[in-house]
Amino acid sequence: RKEVEQDPGPFNVPEGATVAFNCTYSNSASQSFFWYRQDCRKEPKLLMSVYSSGNEDGRFTAQLNRASQYISLLIRDSKLSDSATYLCVVRAYSGGGADGLTFGKGTHLIIQP
Amino acid sequence: EADIYQTPRYLVIGTGKKITLECSQTMGHDKMYWYQQDPGMELHLIHYSYGVNSTEKGDLSSESTVSRIRTEHFPLTLESARPSHTSQYLCASSLWADEQFFGPGTRLTVL
């Protein structure tokens, strides 16, 4: 089983709709969670961190469910510019290794006019 | 915008050539990383460094080597490139353990 699993999509969503996708992680010792955004043929950029209490940044809401070991990302009132691949990133720092970051394959989102 | 740079952005070379991919950051970050990413696939960590004279291999085995003589510079070298090395190579840096800032990447094609 992969450490971080995401539905690769693509998710084809009309502009203005709400879209949500999940990411599951296998390491119960995971401590930090993030969503990164990667545009086609570009580098990943941090979209938001995911806190235990959940957090919201404008149209984006991230939730963490430790019991079921998944995080979610909700995008409201989707824009054409939201089209990208969304990477789920999990950190399970065990005192060794490069901060223990593990990247998912990403979920490809296409917002259609 | 993050101040992390990679050169060249695109490189097409023949088998057996020695190449060095450059990565520099001006943020004073101690931690730097090299990832390899194939199209549609996840990032795989191949090297990392926690500071000057510190280098470690990542999760994905790679024939490349790295050096960290200066804080701002973290070059990656392939002594003898092969077609199997064709991929995108992304350099990143971070101040703490959380957010990593990525460079624009080098797309390498080995013929």
Interface residues (C-beta under 8 A of the other chain):
Chain A: V4 P8 S32 F34 K42 E43 P44 K45 L46 S49 L87 R91 Y93 G97 A98 D99 L101 F103 G104 K105 G106
Chain B: K31 Y33 G40 M41 E42 L43 L45 Y48 E56 G58 D59 L90 S94 A97 D98 E99 Q100 F102 G103 P104 G105
